[in-house]
Amino acid sequence: MRCEGYRRYGGVFTLGTPHWEQCGNDASVLLTVEQDGKVSEDLPMCDVCWEEGRQAKINIIEAKPLL
Ligand SMILES: [Zn+2]
């Protein structure tokens, strides 16, 4: 299952509009998160994005490991 994490590319030192690209890793966990007051259930996520989400202070309600 593909990770549903998105990363922003581009910005201050790039010409053109910054854009979001989906992470290409395989998911290792299903996360239930709250963002902007909205709950998203069972989002496939890899370890890297999970850690980045924690550091970005995303409210992770539940994490179910994928085997
Ligand atoms: Zn990822």
N, CA, C, O and the ligand as a Tripos MOL2 file, in Angstrom:
@<TRIPOS>MOLECULE
protein
  269   267    68     0     0
PROTEIN
NO_CHARGES

@<TRIPOS>ATOM
      1 N           0.8580   -1.1940    0.0000 N.3       1 MET1
      2 CA          0.0000    0.0000    0.0000 C.3       1 MET1
      3 C           0.8960    1.2470    0.0000 C.2       1 MET1
      4 O           1.8710    1.3210    0.7480 O.2       1 MET1
      5 N           0.5580    2.2020   -0.8310 N.am      2 ARG2
      6 CA          1.3980    3.3850   -0.9450 C.3       2 ARG2
      7 C           1.1010    4.3920    0.1650 C.2       2 ARG2
      8 O          -0.0530    4.6150    0.5310 O.2       2 ARG2
      9 N           2.1530    4.9860    0.6850 N.am      3 CYS3
     10 CA          2.0240    6.0120    1.7280 C.3       3 CYS3
     11 C           1.2220    7.2020    1.2130 C.2       3 CYS3
     12 O           1.3870    7.6200    0.0670 O.2       3 CYS3
     13 N           0.3510    7.7470    2.0680 N.am      4 GLU4
     14 CA         -0.4720    8.9100    1.6930 C.3       4 GLU4
     15 C           0.1280   10.2260    2.1570 C.2       4 GLU4
     16 O          -0.5480   11.2540    2.1720 O.2       4 GLU4
     17 N           1.3940   10.1930    2.5340 N.am      5 GLY5
     18 CA          2.0630   11.4270    2.9490 C.3       5 GLY5
     19 C           2.3630   12.3070    1.7520 C.2       5 GLY5
     20 O           2.6660   11.8100    0.6670 O.2       5 GLY5
     21 N           2.2790   13.6030    1.9470 N.am      6 TYR6
     22 CA          2.5990   14.5520    0.8740 C.3       6 TYR6
     23 C           3.6730   15.5250    1.3550 C.2       6 TYR6
     24 O           3.6630   15.9780    2.5000 O.2       6 TYR6
     25 N           4.5880   15.8270    0.4570 N.am      7 ARG7
     26 CA          5.6660   16.7490    0.7520 C.3       7 ARG7
     27 C           5.6060   17.9260   -0.1980 C.2       7 ARG7
     28 O           5.2450   17.7690   -1.3650 O.2       7 ARG7
     29 N           5.9560   19.1040    0.2940 N.am      8 ARG8
     30 CA          5.9410   20.2860   -0.5550 C.3       8 ARG8
     31 C           7.3040   20.4640   -1.2130 C.2       8 ARG8
     32 O           8.3370   20.4470   -0.5440 O.2       8 ARG8
     33 N           7.2930   20.6330   -2.5190 N.am      9 TYR9
     34 CA          8.5230   20.8800   -3.2580 C.3       9 TYR9
     35 C           8.4760   22.2800   -3.8290 C.2       9 TYR9
     36 O           7.4120   22.7980   -4.1690 O.2       9 TYR9
     37 N           9.6370   22.8770   -3.9260 N.am     10 GLY10
     38 CA          9.6760   24.2490   -4.4200 C.3      10 GLY10
     39 C           9.5360   25.2120   -3.2580 C.2      10 GLY10
     40 O           9.4110   24.7910   -2.1090 O.2      10 GLY10
     41 N           9.5540   26.4790   -3.5470 N.am     11 GLY11
     42 CA          9.4730   27.4640   -2.4890 C.3      11 GLY11
     43 C          10.3850   28.6230   -2.8020 C.2      11 GLY11
     44 O          10.5210   29.0370   -3.9540 O.2      11 GLY11
     45 N          11.0040   29.1380   -1.7720 N.am     12 VAL12
     46 CA         11.7500   30.3890   -1.8850 C.3      12 VAL12
     47 C          12.8370   30.3380   -2.9580 C.2      12 VAL12
     48 O          13.0020   31.2990   -3.7110 O.2      12 VAL12
     49 N          13.5820   29.2330   -3.0400 N.am     13 PHE13
     50 CA         14.7210   29.1840   -3.9460 C.3      13 PHE13
     51 C          14.4100   28.4610   -5.2500 C.2      13 PHE13
     52 O          15.3230   28.0680   -5.9770 O.2      13 PHE13
     53 N          13.1290   28.2840   -5.5490 N.am     14 THR14
     54 CA         12.7280   27.6040   -6.7730 C.3      14 THR14
     55 C          11.8970   28.5390   -7.6270 C.2      14 THR14
     56 O          11.0900   29.3140   -7.1120 O.2      14 THR14
     57 N          12.0940   28.4650   -8.9290 N.am     15 LEU15
     58 CA         11.2320   29.2240   -9.8290 C.3      15 LEU15
     59 C           9.9590   28.4300  -10.0570 C.2      15 LEU15
     60 O           9.9680   27.1990  -10.0630 O.2      15 LEU15
     61 N           8.8860   29.1390  -10.2420 N.am     16 GLY16
     62 CA          7.6190   28.4440  -10.4680 C.3      16 GLY16
     63 C           6.8840   28.2170   -9.1520 C.2      16 GLY16
     64 O           7.3650   28.5700   -8.0760 O.2      16 GLY16
     65 N           5.7250   27.6280   -9.2720 N.am     17 THR17
     66 CA          4.8570   27.4350   -8.1190 C.3      17 THR17
     67 C           5.2720   26.1940   -7.3320 C.2      17 THR17
     68 O           5.4990   25.1340   -7.9160 O.2      17 THR17
     69 N           5.3690   26.3220   -6.0280 N.am     18 PRO18
     70 CA          5.6090   25.1140   -5.2230 C.3      18 PRO18
     71 C           4.4740   24.1190   -5.4080 C.2      18 PRO18
     72 O           3.3260   24.5170   -5.6010 O.2      18 PRO18
     73 N           4.7800   22.8480   -5.3530 N.am     19 HIS19
     74 CA          3.7250   21.8570   -5.5140 C.3      19 HIS19
     75 C           3.9130   20.7300   -4.5080 C.2      19 HIS19
     76 O           4.9790   20.5690   -3.9140 O.2      19 HIS19
     77 N           2.8480   19.9570   -4.3350 N.am     20 TRP20
     78 CA          2.8690   18.8360   -3.4050 C.3      20 TRP20
     79 C           3.0280   17.5500   -4.1830 C.2      20 TRP20
     80 O           2.3980   17.3540   -5.2220 O.2      20 TRP20
     81 N           3.8750   16.6750   -3.6700 N.am     21 GLU21
     82 CA          4.0680   15.3900   -4.3070 C.3      21 GLU21
     83 C           3.8680   14.2790   -3.2990 C.2      21 GLU21
     84 O           4.3040   14.3620   -2.1510 O.2      21 GLU21
     85 N           3.1940   13.2350   -3.7590 N.am     22 GLN22
     86 CA          2.9390   12.1320   -2.8520 C.3      22 GLN22
     87 C           4.2160   11.3520   -2.5790 C.2      22 GLN22
     88 O           5.0220   11.1170   -3.4790 O.2      22 GLN22
     89 N           4.3820   10.9600   -1.3390 N.am     23 CYS23
     90 CA          5.4990   10.1180   -0.9200 C.3      23 CYS23
     91 C           5.4370    8.7890   -1.6610 C.2      23 CYS23
     92 O           4.3490    8.2520   -1.8650 O.2      23 CYS23
     93 N           6.5880    8.2470   -2.0690 N.am     24 GLY24
     94 CA          6.5970    7.0140   -2.8390 C.3      24 GLY24
     95 C           6.8410    5.7540   -2.0260 C.2      24 GLY24
     96 O           6.9130    4.6590   -2.5830 O.2      24 GLY24
     97 N           6.9690    5.9010   -0.7070 N.am     25 ASN25
     98 CA          7.2850    4.7430    0.1360 C.3      25 ASN25
     99 C           6.0680    3.8420    0.3450 C.2      25 ASN25
    100 O           4.9240    4.2540    0.1530 O.2      25 ASN25
    101 N           6.3490    2.6150    0.7420 N.am     26 ASP26
    102 CA          5.2770    1.7120    1.1570 C.3      26 ASP26
    103 C           4.8430    2.0800    2.5670 C.2      26 ASP26
    104 O           5.6670    2.4180    3.4170 O.2      26 ASP26
    105 N           3.5390    2.0090    2.8040 N.am     27 ALA27
    106 CA          3.0070    2.3280    4.1280 C.3      27 ALA27
    107 C           3.3380    1.2220    5.1180 C.2      27 ALA27
    108 O           3.3530    0.0450    4.7590 O.2      27 ALA27
    109 N           3.6040    1.6020    6.3640 N.am     28 SER28
    110 CA          3.8600    0.6170    7.4100 C.3      28 SER28
    111 C           2.8580    0.7360    8.5520 C.2      28 SER28
    112 O           2.8600   -0.0740    9.4790 O.2      28 SER28
    113 N           1.9960    1.7600    8.4770 N.am     29 VAL29
    114 CA          1.0630    2.0030    9.5690 C.3      29 VAL29
    115 C          -0.1850    2.6990    9.0190 C.2      29 VAL29
    116 O          -0.1060    3.4160    8.0210 O.2      29 VAL29
    117 N          -1.3190    2.4920    9.6580 N.am     30 LEU30
    118 CA         -2.5420    3.2290    9.3260 C.3      30 LEU30
    119 C          -2.7910    4.2450   10.4260 C.2      30 LEU30
    120 O          -2.9550    3.8790   11.5900 O.2      30 LEU30
    121 N          -2.8180    5.5100   10.0650 N.am     31 LEU31
    122 CA         -2.9820    6.5610   11.0680 C.3      31 LEU31
    123 C          -4.3750    7.1740   11.0020 C.2      31 LEU31
    124 O          -4.9210    7.3970    9.9220 O.2      31 LEU31
    125 N          -4.9370    7.4420   12.1760 N.am     32 THR32
    126 CA         -6.1200    8.2840   12.2820 C.3      32 THR32
    127 C          -5.6450    9.6140   12.8450 C.2      32 THR32
    128 O          -5.1060    9.6660   13.9500 O.2      32 THR32
    129 N          -5.8430   10.6890   12.0910 N.am     33 VAL33
    130 CA         -5.2990   11.9870   12.4860 C.3      33 VAL33
    131 C          -6.3820   13.0630   12.4710 C.2      33 VAL33
    132 O          -7.4160   12.9260   11.8170 O.2      33 VAL33
    133 N          -6.1160   14.1240   13.2030 N.am     34 GLU34
    134 CA         -6.9890   15.2830   13.1690 C.3      34 GLU34
    135 C          -6.1960   16.4670   12.6280 C.2      34 GLU34
    136 O          -5.1640   16.8410   13.1840 O.2      34 GLU34
    137 N          -6.6860   17.0510   11.5430 N.am     35 GLN35
    138 CA         -6.0530   18.2270   10.9450 C.3      35 GLN35
    139 C          -7.1320   19.2630   10.6910 C.2      35 GLN35
    140 O          -8.1680   18.9630   10.0970 O.2      35 GLN35
    141 N          -6.8850   20.4820   11.1430 N.am     36 ASP36
    142 CA         -7.8320   21.5760   10.9360 C.3      36 ASP36
    143 C          -9.2360   21.2100   11.4190 C.2      36 ASP36
    144 O         -10.2330   21.5760   10.7970 O.2      36 ASP36
    145 N          -9.2990   20.4880   12.5260 N.am     37 GLY37
    146 CA        -10.5790   20.1380   13.1170 C.3      37 GLY37
    147 C         -11.3160   19.0130   12.4150 C.2      37 GLY37
    148 O         -12.4550   18.6990   12.7610 O.2      37 GLY37
    149 N         -10.6610   18.3950   11.4140 N.am     38 LYS38
    150 CA        -11.2840   17.3190   10.6550 C.3      38 LYS38
    151 C         -10.5200   16.0250   10.8980 C.2      38 LYS38
    152 O          -9.2900   16.0100   10.8520 O.2      38 LYS38
    153 N         -11.2470   14.9350   11.1560 N.am     39 VAL39
    154 CA        -10.6010   13.6500   11.4230 C.3      39 VAL39
    155 C         -10.5210   12.8300   10.1430 C.2      39 VAL39
    156 O         -11.5190   12.6710    9.4390 O.2      39 VAL39
    157 N          -9.3320   12.3070    9.8390 N.am     40 SER40
    158 CA         -9.1350   11.3990    8.7100 C.3      40 SER40
    159 C          -8.7540   10.0400    9.2660 C.2      40 SER40
    160 O          -7.8100    9.9310   10.0490 O.2      40 SER40
    161 N          -9.4770    9.0040    8.8690 N.am     41 GLU41
    162 CA         -9.2330    7.6760    9.4220 C.3      41 GLU41
    163 C          -8.4230    6.7970    8.4810 C.2      41 GLU41
    164 O          -8.5520    6.8850    7.2600 O.2      41 GLU41
    165 N          -7.5880    5.9480    9.0700 N.am     42 ASP42
    166 CA         -6.8720    4.8870    8.3630 C.3      42 ASP42
    167 C          -6.1040    5.3890    7.1400 C.2      42 ASP42
    168 O          -6.2490    4.8510    6.0430 O.2      42 ASP42
    169 N          -5.2900    6.4200    7.3400 N.am     43 LEU43
    170 CA         -4.4220    6.8980    6.2680 C.3      43 LEU43
    171 C          -3.1620    6.0350    6.2350 C.2      43 LEU43
    172 O          -2.4660    5.9290    7.2450 O.2      43 LEU43
    173 N          -2.8570    5.4150    5.0890 N.am     44 PRO44
    174 CA         -1.6200    4.6440    4.9930 C.3      44 PRO44
    175 C          -0.4180    5.5800    5.0780 C.2      44 PRO44
    176 O          -0.3740    6.6000    4.3900 O.2      44 PRO44
    177 N           0.5570    5.2370    5.9190 N.am     45 MET45
    178 CA          1.6880    6.1380    6.1710 C.3      45 MET45
    179 C           2.9590    5.3180    6.3790 C.2      45 MET45
    180 O           2.9250    4.2520    6.9950 O.2      45 MET45
    181 N           4.0860    5.8250    5.8590 N.am     46 CYS46
    182 CA          5.3650    5.1590    6.0990 C.3      46 CYS46
    183 C           5.9910    5.7130    7.3770 C.2      46 CYS46
    184 O           5.5170    6.7060    7.9290 O.2      46 CYS46
    185 N           7.0640    5.0620    7.8440 N.am     47 ASP47
    186 CA          7.7190    5.4990    9.0890 C.3      47 ASP47
    187 C           8.2090    6.9390    9.0060 C.2      47 ASP47
    188 O           8.1110    7.6940    9.9730 O.2      47 ASP47
    189 N           8.7420    7.3170    7.8300 N.am     48 VAL48
    190 CA          9.3130    8.6510    7.6590 C.3      48 VAL48
    191 C           8.2330    9.7190    7.8170 C.2      48 VAL48
    192 O           8.4170   10.6970    8.5410 O.2      48 VAL48
    193 N           7.0950    9.5220    7.1280 N.am     49 CYS49
    194 CA          6.0230   10.5070    7.1790 C.3      49 CYS49
    195 C           5.3600   10.5330    8.5570 C.2      49 CYS49
    196 O           4.9180   11.5840    9.0190 O.2      49 CYS49
    197 N           5.2970    9.3940    9.1940 N.am     50 TRP50
    198 CA          4.7420    9.3200   10.5390 C.3      50 TRP50
    199 C           5.5650   10.2040   11.4770 C.2      50 TRP50
    200 O           5.0320   10.9950   12.2550 O.2      50 TRP50
    201 N           6.8900   10.0360   11.3710 N.am     51 GLU51
    202 CA          7.7850   10.8380   12.2150 C.3      51 GLU51
    203 C           7.6560   12.3270   11.8680 C.2      51 GLU51
    204 O           7.6230   13.1770   12.7580 O.2      51 GLU51
    205 N           7.5830   12.6320   10.5640 N.am     52 GLU52
    206 CA          7.4570   14.0360   10.1620 C.3      52 GLU52
    207 C           6.1390   14.6250   10.6450 C.2      52 GLU52
    208 O           6.0750   15.7910   11.0350 O.2      52 GLU52
    209 N           5.0960   13.8150   10.6160 N.am     53 GLY53
    210 CA          3.8010   14.2590   11.1110 C.3      53 GLY53
    211 C           3.8500   14.5880   12.5950 C.2      53 GLY53
    212 O           3.2800   15.5810   13.0470 O.2      53 GLY53
    213 N           4.5440   13.7330   13.3430 N.am     54 ARG54
    214 CA          4.6950   14.0030   14.7740 C.3      54 ARG54
    215 C           5.4340   15.3080   15.0070 C.2      54 ARG54
    216 O           5.0600   16.0970   15.8750 O.2      54 ARG54
    217 N           6.4940   15.5340   14.2220 N.am     55 GLN55
    218 CA          7.2820   16.7570   14.3960 C.3      55 GLN55
    219 C           6.5100   17.9850   13.9410 C.2      55 GLN55
    220 O           6.7380   19.0890   14.4360 O.2      55 GLN55
    221 N           5.5900   17.7920   12.9920 N.am     56 ALA56
    222 CA          4.7690   18.9030   12.5000 C.3      56 ALA56
    223 C           3.5780   19.1510   13.4180 C.2      56 ALA56
    224 O           2.7120   19.9730   13.1210 O.2      56 ALA56
    225 N           3.5470   18.4180   14.5520 N.am     57 LYS57
    226 CA          2.4980   18.6050   15.5590 C.3      57 LYS57
    227 C           1.1090   18.2760   15.0230 C.2      57 LYS57
    228 O           0.1130   18.8600   15.4480 O.2      57 LYS57
    229 N           1.0570   17.3330   14.0870 N.am     58 ILE58
    230 CA         -0.2430   16.8220   13.6480 C.3      58 ILE58
    231 C          -0.7910   15.9290   14.7590 C.2      58 ILE58
    232 O          -0.0590   15.1250   15.3370 O.2      58 ILE58
    233 N          -2.0580   16.0730   15.0470 N.am     59 ASN59
    234 CA         -2.6820   15.3260   16.1340 C.3      59 ASN59
    235 C          -3.0010   13.9050   15.6790 C.2      59 ASN59
    236 O          -3.9940   13.6710   14.9900 O.2      59 ASN59
    237 N          -2.1450   12.9560   16.0740 N.am     60 ILE60
    238 CA         -2.3350   11.5530   15.6990 C.3      60 ILE60
    239 C          -3.1600   10.8660   16.7790 C.2      60 ILE60
    240 O          -2.7120   10.6940   17.9130 O.2      60 ILE60
    241 N          -4.3740   10.4800   16.4040 N.am     61 ILE61
    242 CA         -5.2970    9.9030   17.3730 C.3      61 ILE61
    243 C          -5.0230    8.4180   17.5690 C.2      61 ILE61
    244 O          -5.0460    7.9110   18.6910 O.2      61 ILE61
    245 N          -4.7650    7.7320   16.4670 N.am     62 GLU62
    246 CA         -4.5470    6.2960   16.5560 C.3      62 GLU62
    247 C          -3.5710    5.8460   15.4870 C.2      62 GLU62
    248 O          -3.5590    6.4050   14.3900 O.2      62 GLU62
    249 N          -2.7480    4.8430   15.7850 N.am     63 ALA63
    250 CA         -1.8060    4.2680   14.8270 C.3      63 ALA63
    251 C          -1.9350    2.7620   14.8610 C.2      63 ALA63
    252 O          -1.7160    2.1310   15.8960 O.2      63 ALA63
    253 N          -2.2980    2.1790   13.7080 N.am     64 LYS64
    254 CA         -2.4200    0.7200   13.6220 C.3      64 LYS64
    255 C          -1.3110    0.1900   12.7270 C.2      64 LYS64
    256 O          -1.2500    0.5610   11.5550 O.2      64 LYS64
    257 N          -0.4390   -0.6580   13.2350 N.am     65 PRO65
    258 CA          0.6440   -1.1850   12.4090 C.3      65 PRO65
    259 C           0.1210   -2.1010   11.2980 C.2      65 PRO65
    260 O          -0.8140   -2.8750   11.5040 O.2      65 PRO65
    261 N           0.7360   -1.9990   10.1270 N.am     66 LEU66
    262 CA          0.4370   -2.9130    9.0130 C.3      66 LEU66
    263 C           1.4490   -4.0310    9.0420 C.2      66 LEU66
    264 O           2.6250   -3.7940    9.3200 O.2      66 LEU66
    265 N           1.0210   -5.2400    8.7630 N.am     67 LEU67
    266 CA          1.9640   -6.3470    8.7720 C.3      67 LEU67
    267 C           2.5300   -6.5640    7.3810 C.2      67 LEU67
    268 O           3.3500   -7.4610    7.1820 O.2      67 LEU67
    269 ZN          5.6730    8.4590    3.3920 Zn       68 ZN68
@<TRIPOS>BOND
     1     1     2 1
     2     2     3 1
     3     3     4 2
     4     3     5 am
     5     5     6 1
     6     6     7 1
     7     7     8 2
     8     7     9 am
     9     9    10 1
    10    10    11 1
    11    11    12 2
    12    11    13 am
    13    13    14 1
    14    14    15 1
    15    15    16 2
    16    15    17 am
    17    17    18 1
    18    18    19 1
    19    19    20 2
    20    19    21 am
    21    21    22 1
    22    22    23 1
    23    23    24 2
    24    23    25 am
    25    25    26 1
    26    26    27 1
    27    27    28 2
    28    27    29 am
    29    29    30 1
    30    30    31 1
    31    31    32 2
    32    31    33 am
    33    33    34 1
    34    34    35 1
    35    35    36 2
    36    35    37 am
    37    37    38 1
    38    38    39 1
    39    39    40 2
    40    39    41 am
    41    41    42 1
    42    42    43 1
    43    43    44 2
    44    43    45 am
    45    45    46 1
    46    46    47 1
    47    47    48 2
    48    47    49 am
    49    49    50 1
    50    50    51 1
    51    51    52 2
    52    51    53 am
    53    53    54 1
    54    54    55 1
    55    55    56 2
    56    55    57 am
    57    57    58 1
    58    58    59 1
    59    59    60 2
    60    59    61 am
    61    61    62 1
    62    62    63 1
    63    63    64 2
    64    63    65 am
    65    65    66 1
    66    66    67 1
    67    67    68 2
    68    67    69 am
    69    69    70 1
    70    70    71 1
    71    71    72 2
    72    71    73 am
    73    73    74 1
    74    74    75 1
    75    75    76 2
    76    75    77 am
    77    77    78 1
    78    78    79 1
    79    79    80 2
    80    79    81 am
    81    81    82 1
    82    82    83 1
    83    83    84 2
    84    83    85 am
    85    85    86 1
    86    86    87 1
    87    87    88 2
    88    87    89 am
    89    89    90 1
    90    90    91 1
    91    91    92 2
    92    91    93 am
    93    93    94 1
    94    94    95 1
    95    95    96 2
    96    95    97 am
    97    97    98 1
    98    98    99 1
    99    99   100 2
   100    99   101 am
   101   101   102 1
   102   102   103 1
   103   103   104 2
   104   103   105 am
   105   105   106 1
   106   106   107 1
   107   107   108 2
   108   107   109 am
   109   109   110 1
   110   110   111 1
   111   111   112 2
   112   111   113 am
   113   113   114 1
   114   114   115 1
   115   115   116 2
   116   115   117 am
   117   117   118 1
   118   118   119 1
   119   119   120 2
   120   119   121 am
   121   121   122 1
   122   122   123 1
   123   123   124 2
   124   123   125 am
   125   125   126 1
   126   126   127 1
   127   127   128 2
   128   127   129 am
   129   129   130 1
   130   130   131 1
   131   131   132 2
   132   131   133 am
   133   133   134 1
   134   134   135 1
   135   135   136 2
   136   135   137 am
   137   137   138 1
   138   138   139 1
   139   139   140 2
   140   139   141 am
   141   141   142 1
   142   142   143 1
   143   143   144 2
   144   143   145 am
   145   145   146 1
   146   146   147 1
   147   147   148 2
   148   147   149 am
   149   149   150 1
   150   150   151 1
   151   151   152 2
   152   151   153 am
   153   153   154 1
   154   154   155 1
   155   155   156 2
   156   155   157 am
   157   157   158 1
   158   158   159 1
   159   159   160 2
   160   159   161 am
   161   161   162 1
   162   162   163 1
   163   163   164 2
   164   163   165 am
   165   165   166 1
   166   166   167 1
   167   167   168 2
   168   167   169 am
   169   169   170 1
   170   170   171 1
   171   171   172 2
   172   171   173 am
   173   173   174 1
   174   174   175 1
   175   175   176 2
   176   175   177 am
   177   177   178 1
   178   178   179 1
   179   179   180 2
   180   179   181 am
   181   181   182 1
   182   182   183 1
   183   183   184 2
   184   183   185 am
   185   185   186 1
   186   186   187 1
   187   187   188 2
   188   187   189 am
   189   189   190 1
   190   190   191 1
   191   191   192 2
   192   191   193 am
   193   193   194 1
   194   194   195 1
   195   195   196 2
   196   195   197 am
   197   197   198 1
   198   198   199 1
   199   199   200 2
   200   199   201 am
   201   201   202 1
   202   202   203 1
   203   203   204 2
   204   203   205 am
   205   205   206 1
   206   206   207 1
   207   207   208 2
   208   207   209 am
   209   209   210 1
   210   210   211 1
   211   211   212 2
   212   211   213 am
   213   213   214 1
   214   214   215 1
   215   215   216 2
   216   215   217 am
   217   217   218 1
   218   218   219 1
   219   219   220 2
   220   219   221 am
   221   221   222 1
   222   222   223 1
   223   223   224 2
   224   223   225 am
   225   225   226 1
   226   226   227 1
   227   227   228 2
   228   227   229 am
   229   229   230 1
   230   230   231 1
   231   231   232 2
   232   231   233 am
   233   233   234 1
   234   234   235 1
   235   235   236 2
   236   235   237 am
   237   237   238 1
   238   238   239 1
   239   239   240 2
   240   239   241 am
   241   241   242 1
   242   242   243 1
   243   243   244 2
   244   243   245 am
   245   245   246 1
   246   246   247 1
   247   247   248 2
   248   247   249 am
   249   249   250 1
   250   250   251 1
   251   251   252 2
   252   251   253 am
   253   253   254 1
   254   254   255 1
   255   255   256 2
   256   255   257 am
   257   257   258 1
   258   258   259 1
   259   259   260 2
   260   259   261 am
   261   261   262 1
   262   262   263 1
   263   263   264 2
   264   263   265 am
   265   265   266 1
   266   266   267 1
   267   267   268 2
@<TRIPOS>SUBSTRUCTURE
     1 MET1         2 RESIDUE 1 A MET
     2 ARG2         6 RESIDUE 1 A ARG
     3 CYS3        10 RESIDUE 1 A CYS
     4 GLU4        14 RESIDUE 1 A GLU
     5 GLY5        18 RESIDUE 1 A GLY
     6 TYR6        22 RESIDUE 1 A TYR
     7 ARG7        26 RESIDUE 1 A ARG
     8 ARG8        30 RESIDUE 1 A ARG
     9 TYR9        34 RESIDUE 1 A TYR
    10 GLY10       38 RESIDUE 1 A GLY
    11 GLY11       42 RESIDUE 1 A GLY
    12 VAL12       46 RESIDUE 1 A VAL
    13 PHE13       50 RESIDUE 1 A PHE
    14 THR14       54 RESIDUE 1 A THR
    15 LEU15       58 RESIDUE 1 A LEU
    16 GLY16       62 RESIDUE 1 A GLY
    17 THR17       66 RESIDUE 1 A THR
    18 PRO18       70 RESIDUE 1 A PRO
    19 HIS19       74 RESIDUE 1 A HIS
    20 TRP20       78 RESIDUE 1 A TRP
    21 GLU21       82 RESIDUE 1 A GLU
    22 GLN22       86 RESIDUE 1 A GLN
    23 CYS23       90 RESIDUE 1 A CYS
    24 GLY24       94 RESIDUE 1 A GLY
    25 ASN25       98 RESIDUE 1 A ASN
    26 ASP26      102 RESIDUE 1 A ASP
    27 ALA27      106 RESIDUE 1 A ALA
    28 SER28      110 RESIDUE 1 A SER
    29 VAL29      114 RESIDUE 1 A VAL
    30 LEU30      118 RESIDUE 1 A LEU
    31 LEU31      122 RESIDUE 1 A LEU
    32 THR32      126 RESIDUE 1 A THR
    33 VAL33      130 RESIDUE 1 A VAL
    34 GLU34      134 RESIDUE 1 A GLU
    35 GLN35      138 RESIDUE 1 A GLN
    36 ASP36      142 RESIDUE 1 A ASP
    37 GLY37      146 RESIDUE 1 A GLY
    38 LYS38      150 RESIDUE 1 A LYS
    39 VAL39      154 RESIDUE 1 A VAL
    40 SER40      158 RESIDUE 1 A SER
    41 GLU41      162 RESIDUE 1 A GLU
    42 ASP42      166 RESIDUE 1 A ASP
    43 LEU43      170 RESIDUE 1 A LEU
    44 PRO44      174 RESIDUE 1 A PRO
    45 MET45      178 RESIDUE 1 A MET
    46 CYS46      182 RESIDUE 1 A CYS
    47 ASP47      186 RESIDUE 1 A ASP
    48 VAL48      190 RESIDUE 1 A VAL
    49 CYS49      194 RESIDUE 1 A CYS
    50 TRP50      198 RESIDUE 1 A TRP
    51 GLU51      202 RESIDUE 1 A GLU
    52 GLU52      206 RESIDUE 1 A GLU
    53 GLY53      210 RESIDUE 1 A GLY
    54 ARG54      214 RESIDUE 1 A ARG
    55 GLN55      218 RESIDUE 1 A GLN
    56 ALA56      222 RESIDUE 1 A ALA
    57 LYS57      226 RESIDUE 1 A LYS
    58 ILE58      230 RESIDUE 1 A ILE
    59 ASN59      234 RESIDUE 1 A ASN
    60 ILE60      238 RESIDUE 1 A ILE
    61 ILE61      242 RESIDUE 1 A ILE
    62 GLU62      246 RESIDUE 1 A GLU
    63 ALA63      250 RESIDUE 1 A ALA
    64 LYS64      254 RESIDUE 1 A LYS
    65 PRO65      258 RESIDUE 1 A PRO
    66 LEU66      262 RESIDUE 1 A LEU
    67 LEU67      266 RESIDUE 1 A LEU
    68 ZN68       269 GROUP 0 **** ****
